[in-house]
């Protein structure tokens, strides 16, 4: 989709709808703006239901300060104008009150962006601005001062967050990723002390080249491949809807009978991914004109070493990742379903997935169908798309159950004798 060809009002409705229905703002909270080529600013209105916005609700603030539209612009439009004045490189500003970031703002603690390379790459450094009355000139000055220092993300004391970016879609990606960071940090603190990466470690992942496959010549697509693309796209959307993926992270692939595989692309928003965005890897080449996920070579190595694996997921679900960023062990002996699907899910050191794909693949087996890579990701495999997705979903639900049990009492794991019975009954 060419987002840049959408009218600014349509962009704002699209993004506010997405923010609201993902539970990251309230009916009355938050405001978005887009700067137009003529210098005017399109902004969400004041006092209109954020869950029911239409394009005719969006207000326009002209360069001369006059308004156009049937409502009043957001009461906080002055700070939007202040940010645009401080940062002419910005094309959009996003302000919202998501639960995780509000939690950080009311304890006045900036979310740790060094929990994973993905968070660090997408969000960069985050500033915090002193509290001021919403809509006041002082709030605008406090926010503008931080953006003038070069920050693109500013947490507001006892308020929320403001993000500036080249366009509203990029601003959303940063916002969603920072909210994920806040939730991850909150979950991790329940398990122990979060382990942070050094900046140079966090930059290692970003420094990795895209999977360097030469382009293949254009070929036809088999019915098998077309069906796989259709199903894979559906599961990517489902993973996003379930909170297992975000707009910027989550890789899914599936193997074809001829040894090739289809994989998610690099840099494509998971919510809008279509069958045509997926990339075919076959015989050491990639589909012409497309960039495969940076993890494509890891997927290829896993398929090479494990003929029985037909699908692979790499993700960062917020509960399971709390075990990846702490020293807390992940023990799936909680309920039979968790043990049956997850078995000996164990941790591997940070960097293994992208520095040594062969070693990562060797850690997998029928008894270890999933891996937790410290401060990086979760790798999940399956004998089918559905099996891999189910395994990831069960892993995330199991992690959430373990974290939520901490306030109830000590966990009683399924005993060794009962585990033996499960193994015998299910032929594990």
N, C-alpha and C positions, 0 to 999 in steps of 0.2 A: 504494500500500500504506500502511495506517495503522500505522506502526511503533510508535506509542505504545500501540497495543492489544495488542502482543505481550507475553507474559510476560517478566519480566527474564531468566530463565534462557534462554529462546529467543532473546532479543536477543543475549546474550553468546555463545551457541553460533554463531549466524549470523555475528556479526562476527569471532570468532576463526577460524572456518572461512575467511572471506574473507581475513583477514590472512595466515593460514598458506599458503593455496593461491595467493596472489599473491606468495609468496616474501618476505614482509616480517617473518617471525619463524621460529623453529625449533621443533622438537618440544617442547623444554623451556623455551623463552624467552618472556617477556612475560606480562602478566596484565591483565585487564579487570574493571571493576566498574560496577555500576549502583545508584544509591540509590533505594530504594523510598519510597512515600508515607508508610509507617509509621516511617521512620527507619532501618530495617535496610538492609544493603548486601549485594547479590548479587555474588559474585566467582568468578572461575575458580579451579580447585583447584590444589593443589601436587602435582607429580609425576605428572600425567596427560598423556598424549599430546595435544598441541595440535591435531594433525591428525585426531583421532578423538574429539572431545568430544561428549557427549550431554547433554541437558537435566538428567538425573539426576546428572551429574557436578558441576554448579554448586553452590557452597556459599553459605549464607546466614549473615551475621554480624548477629545481632540488635542492637538498640540497647543492650541491657544487656551486650553483649560475648560472649554465648554463641553457639555455632555450631550450624548445622543442616545435615545432609548426610552423605554416606557417605565423604567424604575429609577432608583438612585444607584449609583455605583457603590460597591462595597465601602463601608465606612473606613476601611483601612487602605483605600486607594492611595492616600498620600505617601505611605511607605513604599508602595510599588513604584510610584513615580520617582521617589528618592533613590531606590535601587537602580532603576534604569539610568538615572542621571549619573550615578557613581560608576556604573558599569555599562558603557555603550556596547560591550561585546555580548550582553545578555539579550535574548529575544523573548524570554518568558520568566515569570516569577510565580512560584507556588508557595502558598502558606496553608498549613493544615494542623489539626490537633489530633494526631494519631495516638492511640493509647500508650504504646511503648515510648514514644518520644515525649509525650506529656509526662510520663513517669520520670524520665530523665530530667525534664525541665523543672519539675517541682522539687527534686532533690538537688538540682543545679549541678548535674554531672553529665558531661559530654559522653555520648556512646563511644565505646572503644572500636575504632575502625581497623585496628590491627588484629582482630580476631581471625580474619581470613583474608587471603589476597584479593578475593572478589570484592569484599566490602571496601578495602583500601583503594582498589583500582577505580571503582565506580564513584565513591564518595569523596575521596581525598581528605584533607584536614577539615575539621569542623570547629567553628568559633562559637562563643556564647555571648549574647548581648544582655545588658542589665534590664530589669523589668521597667516597663513604663505603661501608662494607661493606653489601652487599645484605641487606635485612631488618632492618637496625639502626635504632635510634631516631635516631641521628645522620643517617642518610639521610633519614628522615621529616622531621626538623627542617630539613635543608638544602633539601629540595623545598618544604616548606610555607612557608618563608621567602620563596621567589620567588613562589609563588602569592599570598601575602598582599600582595605589592607590586602585584598586579593583572594579572600575566601569566597566560595560559592555556596556554602551551607552554613547557616547561622541558627543555632538553637536559641530560643527566647526564654528567659527565666519566667517560670510560672505561666507559660503561654503555649508554646508549640515550636514550630520550625519554619524558617523561610529559606527557599532554595532558588537560586538563579541559574539559568542554563541557556544554551543556544536556542532551544525550543521547548515547548511544554511537554513533549514526549520524553526528552532527555531529563527534564526536571522531575518528571514522575519516576523515571528509573532510579534516580538518585534518592528520591523520597522513599520509595518502596524498599530499596536496599538499606537505607539508614534505619527505617522502622524494623526491618529484619534484624539489623545489628542490635538494636535496643532490646528486642524480644529475646534474641540469642543470649545477650549478656544477662538479662534477668533470669532466664532458665539456668544458665551456667552457674550463677551465684548461688542457686539453690543446691547445686551439686558440690561446689567447692570454689576454689580460686581460679578464675579464668586465666588461661595461658595465652599471652600475647606474642605476636611475631615481632621481630625487629623490622624496621622499614625496608632494609635490604632483602630480608627474607620475603616479605610481602610483595616486593617488586619482582622476585624471581619468576613467579607465575606469569606476570604481565610481560616479562621479557622473553618468554618462550615464543618461538615463531609459530605461526599457523601451520597446521599439518601440511607439509610441503609435498603434496602430491601433484604431479604434472596433470594437465587437463587431458581428458579423453576426447576423441572425436565424437561428434553427435551420433547417437545410436537410438534405436527404437526401445520402447519400454514394454516389458512383458506384462501379461495380466497378473502374474505373481507379484511383480514389483509394484504395479498400480494398486493392488489390494493392500500390500504392506504399507505403502505411502498413506493410503486412506486411513488405515487403522492406527498407524503411528501418529499422524496428525491429531486424531481424536484423543489418543492417550496423552499427548503433550498438552492439549487443552484441558484435559481432566486433571493432569498433574498440577497445572497452574490454578485451576479452580479449587483444588484441594489444599493449596498452600504448600505443595511439595516443591514446586518451582517458583521462581520469580520471573519478572520480565527479562532479567539479564542472565540468569543462571538456570541450569538444568539441561542435561544432554541425554538423549534417548536414541538408541539404535536398534536395528533388527537385522538378522542375517537372512540372505537369500539362499536358495538351494544351490546356486552355482558358485558359492563362496564369497560373493560380494555382499555388501551391506548398505543399508540406507540409514542416514544419521542426520540429526538436527544441524542447522547451519550456524556459522559464527555471526554474532551480532544481530540476530533477529528476535524481536519481541515475541516471547512465547505465547502471549495471548492472541496475537494476530497471525501466527504461523499457519501457512497453507501447504497443501501437498506439493506445490511447485517449489516451495522454499527448501524442501528436504534435499539432501545431497547423496547421490549414489557414488559409492567407492567400490571399484572393481579392478582387480588385477594391478593394484598399485597406482591407479589413476583416479581422479575425481571428475565428477560431472562438469562439463564445460560451463564456464561463466559463474561458478558458485564456489564459496569458501566453506569448507567443512568446519565443524567444531574443532577447537584446539585439542580436544581429547580424542580425536579420530584415531591417532596412532595407538593410543592405549586400547581403544575398542578393538582395533585390528589385531593387536597382540593377544588380547584375551580370546578372541575368536580362533586365532591360530593355535593357541595352546589347549583350548577346551572345545572340542567338536560338539559336545552336548549342550553348550550354551547357545541359545538362539536370540537372546535379547539382553541389552545392558543399559542400565540407568546410572547416571552420575548426578547427584543432587546435593542440596544443602537444606534439608528440612529443619526447622528451628528447634525442635525438641531433641532429635537425634544428634544434631550438631552440637548441642550442649555437652555431650559426652566427648565430642571431637576436640573441644577447646578447653577441657579440664582433664584431670587425671582420673576421674570417676570411671570405674569399669562399667561396661554395658553388658548386663547378664539377662538374656531372654528367657530364662527359666521361670517365667511369671505365670503364663497360662499355656496350655498345650499348643494352641495355634502359633504363639510366638516362638516356642522352641522348635516346632516342626518346620517352620519357614526360615528361621534365622540361625538355628544351630550354633556353631562356633563363630559368630560374628565378632571379629577382633580388630584391634587397632594396628595401623602401620604408621611409620614415622612421616612427618611432614616432608613433602617434596617427592616422595616415592612415586606418586602417580605420574608426574610430568618429567622427573629426572630419570626414572628407571621403569618404564612400562613393563618390561619383561619380568622384573622382580615383583611388581604389583600383580601381574597375571599369575605368577607362581604361588601367590598367597591364597588364591581361590581354589576351591575344590567342592565336591558335593557336600562335604561336612562344613565348609566355610563358604557359603554362597554370597556373602556380603562382607564388605570391609569398611572400616571407619578410618579415614586418613586424617591424622591430627591436623587441626587448624586449616582444613582444606575442603573435604567433601566426603560423601558416602558413595561407595561403588556397590551396586546391586545387580545380580545376574539372574537369569531365568531361562527355562526351557521354551518360553513363549513370551510375547509382549504382555499378555495378561498375567503370567506367572511373575515376571519381573516387577510389574507395577504393583501387584498384590503384595509382593515381598517388601517393597519400599513402604507401602502404606502401612503394613503391619509393623514394620520397624519403627516408623514414626509414632504410631499409636502406642506401641509398647514403651517407647522412650517417654512419651507424654504421661502414660500411666505411672511409670516409675517416679517421674518428677513430682506428679501430683500426690503420690502416696507418702511423700516425705513429711507432710504435715499430719499424717494419720497415725503412723507407727512404723516399726521396723518391717521390712519385707520378709515374708516367709517364702522361699523359693521351693519349687517342686523338687521333691527328694530324689536321691539317686535311684532308688528302686522304682519310683514312678516314671523316671526318665527312661529306665531300661524297658519298662512296659510300653511306653510310647514308641520307642525305637523298634521294638518287636512288632507292635500292632501296625505301624505305618511303614515298616520295612525301610527304616532310615539307615 
